[in-house]
Amino acid sequence: MATLTIHGTPLSTYARTCRMACREKGVAYELDPVMPQSDEQKAMQPWGSVPAMTHGDVRMYESLAICNYIDHAFDGPPLQPADPLANARCWQWTSVFIQYLYRPAIDIVLQRLIVPAQGGEPDEALVESSVPKSDKALVALDGALEGNACFAGGEASIADYMVLPVLHYLKMTPEGETLLAPRANIARWQAAIDERESAVATVPEFG
């Protein structure tokens, strides 16, 4: 049987999501650690973003599509709930994350962790404008976890595997530490998800 390959640097949050999906599903995979915007990656993903996926003759990019393919193409524990309402919650909070948290949170992470590591000066205006945007999304996500173990309810799903990698980095920044400090539901959730085998096995070496 063809080996599934995730193409993308292990530092990528979205590549980590797809790798977590593989491990949660029980799918053996290989990681091809290509960098964003490399010629190799642009040959698989027109915009040069990571990750991309190959599985035999199947070529695919975009993390949600990859995760859905993994969920439906292989036997194993489901990555999304069968219950209609729980399934809708899975995609609601995945959408909230992508639309409202990912960009501002990653902007904070890039300016605080990556730019200085490369010898540059952080864009303080970008950090400042990203904080309230991140906070509004975190308030909503924290509320979603009130009385729930995970974003779709009692069981972990794609929504959890999308959010965790970004919060892993955000928590390493001063702004992220402040933003996350009052979010008790997120803290409880993150501590539990961090202990899953899929999370432990895919922790990025950065930091």
N, C-alpha and C positions, 0 to 999 in steps of 0.2 A: 504493500500500500504506500502511496506517495506520502512523503513527510511534509507536514505543514511548516512553512517558514514565515516568521515575522521579520520584516526588514525595517530596521530602525534602531537608533542608538538606545542603549538601556537607560540613558538619562531622560528619555522622552516620557512624559506622563501618559500620553495616549498609547505609546508602545507598551508601557507597563500595564495599562488596562487590558490590552489584548493578550498579553502574556498571562495575566491573572485569570482571564477568561479561559484560556487553554488549561491552566492548572486546575481551576475549579471544575471544568468539564472532564478532566482526566485525559486530555489530548496531548500526546507527545509532540513537541515542536522544536524547531531550531531557531536561534536568534542570529540574524545577519546584521551586525552592528554598523549599518551604513549611517552616514550623517545626513541631516537635512540639507537640501539644496545641492547635494553632490550630483555629478552626472549620472551615477548609478541609480540614485533615488529618482531623479527626474525621468529616467527611462521607465520607471514603474509608476510614478505619480507625477502628473504633468506640472503640478505646482512645487514639487520637490519636498513636500511635507512628509513627515513620518507619522505612523507606519504605513507600510504596504504589506500585502500577504500573497504568498503563492502556495498552492496546494495542487500538485500535478499540473493539469492544464488550466486550473482556475487562477486568475490574476485579479486582485481586488485591492482597493484602498478605501479610506475612510473608516475610522474606528468602529462606529456603530454597525456598519455593514459587515465588517470583519467579525465582530462579536456575534452578530445574528447568524452569520454563516457557521461559525464554530458551534453555536447552540443548536442549529437545525441539521447540520451535516454529520454530527457524531452522536453516538449514544453516550449517556452519562447524566449526571445531575443537571436539571434545567438551570439556565442562567437568568430566566425571567419567570414570574409566577404564571400559573395557569388561570387563576381566578381573575375575572375581567377587571374588577376594581383594583386589585393589587397590581395587575399588569399595567393598568393605566397610571397608577402612582409611580411605578418604576420609570415609565417614559416621561411622566410629568417632571419628576425631579432630575432626570437625566437632561431634559430640555432646559430646565432652570439653570442647571450647572453650566451647560454649554453656552447659553445665551447671556447669562448675567454674572457668573462667577469666574469662568475660566480666564477671559481676557484680562480683567483688572487684577486678579490674583497673580497671574503669570507675569504681568507687567511689574508688579512689586517684586516678585522673585527674581526676574531678570535684572532689574536695577539694583537690587540689594546683594545678590549672590553672583550673578554671571558677569555683569559689567565690571565690578571691581576686580574680579578674578582675572579678567582680561586686561587689566591696567587702565580701565576707563573711569570716567566720573559719572555717577548715577544722575539720572534726570529727576531731580527732586520734584519738579512740577508734575511729572507723570506719576510719581509715587503718591503725591498728595491728592491728585484727582482720582487715583485708583482706590484709595482707602475707603471713602464712603460708598463707592459702588460695590466693593467687596463686602463691606459690612451689611449692606441691604440684602445681598444674596445670602450671606451667612445667617442672618436673622431668620430668613425664610427656611433655610435648610435645617436650622436648629429646631424651628417649630415643627417641621415635618417629622422629626425624630422624637417628639414629645409622646411618650407612651409606646413608642415603637423601637424595636431592636435595630431595624434597618429602614431604608427609605421606602421600600415597598411593603413594609409591615414586619413580619417576624423572621423572614429569611433573606439572606443576602442576595443581591441581584446585580445586573449590569450597572444599575445606578450607583451602587456602592463602589464598584470597581472603577467607575469613572471619576468619582469625587476624591477618593482616597489619595491617589498619587499627587494631585495638586496640593492638597492640604499638608501632605508630608513635607513639601518644599516651603509652603507658606508659613508653616510653624517655625521654620528656621530663620525667619526674618523678624526684626523688631516690631514692625507693623503687624505682621501676622500673629506674633505672640500676643500683642495687645488685643487684636481683633478676636482671637479665639478664646482668650481668657474667660469671658463671661458666658461662653457657649457650652454649658454643662452637658447638654444632650449630645452635641458633636464630640465632646471630649470622651464621653462614655462610649459612643459608637466607634470612634477612631481607635480607642484602646482595644476594643473587641476585634475589629477588622484587622488591625495590625498583627494580631496573633494568628490569623488564618495562615495556613501553609502557603497559599498563593501569594500573600503579602510578604511573608518572611523570605520566600524564595526569589522575590523580584525587587527587593529593596535596592535602590540605586547606590552606587559606591560614593557618589558625590555627597560630601558632608556626613 
